[in-house]
Amino acid sequence: MTGQDWIEKDFYAVLGVAKDADAATIKKAYRKLARQLHPDQNPGDAKAEARFKDIGEAYAVLSDPEQRQQYDQLRAMAGGARFTAGGRGAGGTAGFEDVFGGMFGGGANGPGGRVRYSTGGAGGAGFEDILGGLFGGAGGFGAARGPQRGTDLTATTTLPFRTAVEGSTISLSVEGRTVNARIPAGVRDGQKIRLRGKGRPGDAGAPAGDLVITVHVEPHPVFSIDGDNLRVTVPVAFDEAALGATIDVPTLDGSTVRVKVPAGTPSGRTLRVKGKGVTTSRHTGDLLVSVQVVVPQKLSGAAKEAVQAFGIATSGQDVRADLMAQARR
């Protein structure tokens, strides 16, 4: 998008918000319009598709504080007028001589005189110099001066679960060169890692861009990562949960740890084993053990009689009493 586009398009009007609208209002307006104008909701409607693109363009600028500030400054300086190569046309559109002439009182040629805007030279600042100084060379008003920093590059990698937990150094092929990247222990699925200076090289004397790596982690059949902790779900028998027991729980390193299940432990309760989680440069997390009480699918005759006897012995207890009481609130 060029600076001319910013001058011509009123992004606030596109989104239907006031010029002093806060970020939340702008976001809310965009989401509402995006739902209404999305191509999936308006198949074959070219006007809706064009409007959908317009609101996306407007939101991209107004949702970015830095771009919004530049946009507001440019339109305030231009007075909402269109920059054209000529003077006053039949349509009443002001050229940039008119806009800047108004700003500087008619220029060096006196009241009502024409102001000449050169594209540079030893005689003073040109048009690109004025806007380039205001916006740092952005917005389509000429290239920024001096060597340019290299652009950022992106890459993706998929790691086995154990490698993600323990951390590793991997090699990636980036535009024909090999980049070694250190993946920290405990990296999460979808996490982005930025490698400074590993992107595309810059101009002579300018720094290279960055390499942003998106990490995908293969799921594990038993464990999952929760911050610096590991989670595991362990089945326990009904009698172990009811009477209490000490059980063996697997750890990621292949060993087991003894965990005490208190009497009366319900299904879903989480027990914590200190120091058996993810080891990072800061500390070592814990192993979070979720208890899952197993209900037998088939019972022998003796087991069935025992369960029936248990039901008779505990028939005075209403396990749903609290639920019913809270439902009446």
Secondary structure by P-SEA (a helix, b strand, c coil): ccaaaaaaccccccccccccccaaaaaaaaaaaaaacccccccccaaaaaaaaaaaaaaaaaacaaaaaaaaaaaaaacccccccccccccccccaaaaaaaaaccccccccbbbbbcccccccccaaaaaaaacccccccccccccccbbbbbbbbbbcaaaaabbbbbbbbcccbbbbbbbcccccccbbbbbccccccccccbbbbbbbbbbbbbbbccccccccbbbbbbbbcccccccbbbbbbbccccbbbbbbbcccccccbbbbbcccccccccbbbbbbbbbbbbbbccccaaaaaaaaaaaaaacccccaaaaaaaaac
